[in-house]
């Protein structure tokens, strides 16, 4: 861990926590821990930003354990936790739960982890006992609340880890709902690697007079990660990846794809190349995801092909390589992806395979991180010969291009083409609507003129001109 000017003993933490920290082998707090722990101990709300892999989890778990240990006046009630920690992914929730267990092993604080993808009955049984801390993903937590197995009205400390993702459009409604269930007089903590201007504004609506802590510029990648990119045709990516893995003798590679199907397909191709691989994404059961991650950590498989679900919350000790098989559509996700390597002071390498259609995405990433990414050639594999995919034509909705013209037109159409089509189908009689009701049941729209017979007499058709 990063060296600081003072040790954990100067932060005011309880002796049992200091003992657990010492047994874990840590002697100095990281910058985010040094700045955030005293603020949390004061009881203030906090908005904290730091690069991934810098120890944010201990930055809030240590002071929370201290508070619960020092200020407990009575045993917590069954199913009514005092602290709630929200996580965007199951893996991150499990990682936080493990940290609480490690740092809290010498204090009588009981915690549990709640997430989907596993049998809910075991979690229900655990909630029938007194509980201090619940670490949860939003979906399963709300399910348990709706079933009345957990009551959040006693939550005095609410934590949102990876707050930028938690407050993203996919989570904002759940977060607001859960926040409204917690005690009104509470302490709220938000920790993340990145905060956009919009997310900061939204976060501050949930915080009261927050202290803002930042130890590094947002969206900055660590210098411990060497970044490079290969320009390659889309159809040549798999061959290049296999070449890089075998020629460089990479034994542990986390590969990011954009889709779940892409991850599955790449696993099949790499296995065909003799490179043992497994997939890791949201369509996998929690049991399968846990097994794949353990196989990857223990070296049973060389490659873990994952979607962005693995970009946060997976902590693999000394992970040497991350490969972006597909560049992310959102530049900020690049920061989280490559943040899986270069953690806890170790060096790492991040390689991106860039097709001609992804060049603009690469430029967006370079603009975000404010540094160029080195382009590296690999003989026989790199170079673009593909042409960029043509832009999809915009679909024009008839009569919707200009409201003013539509309102002023005799037929309600603003498009010349639609006028011609209407005129072609309109009967020549002076009452064009007379046949519409008869054609209503015609599903294929064939031969409409034959069905539009004004007054059942063909003679007006020739004289109405």
Secondary structure, DSSP 8 states (H G I E B T S, - for coil): ----SSBGGGTT--HHHHHHHHHTT--B--HHHHHHHHHHHTT--EEEE--TTS-HHHHHHHHHHHHHHHH--S---BT--SEEEEESSHHHHHHHHHHHHHHTTTS---EEEE-SSS-HHHHHHHTTSB-SEEEEEHHHHHHHHHTTS---TT--EEEEETHHHHTSTTTHHHHHHHHHHS-SS-EEEEEES---HHHHHHHHTTSSS-EEEESS-TT---TTEEEEEEEB-GGGHHHHHHHHHHHTT-S-EEEE-SSHHHHHHHHHHHHHTT--EEEESTTS-HHHHHHHHHHHHTTS-SEEEE-GGGSSS---TT--EEEESS--SSHHHHHHHHTTSS-TT--EEEEEEE-GGGHHHHHHHHHHHTS--EE---TTT-B--S-----------TT-S-HHHHHHSTTS---HHHHHHHHHHS-SSS-GGGGHHHHTT-SS-TTHHHH--GGG-SHHHHH--
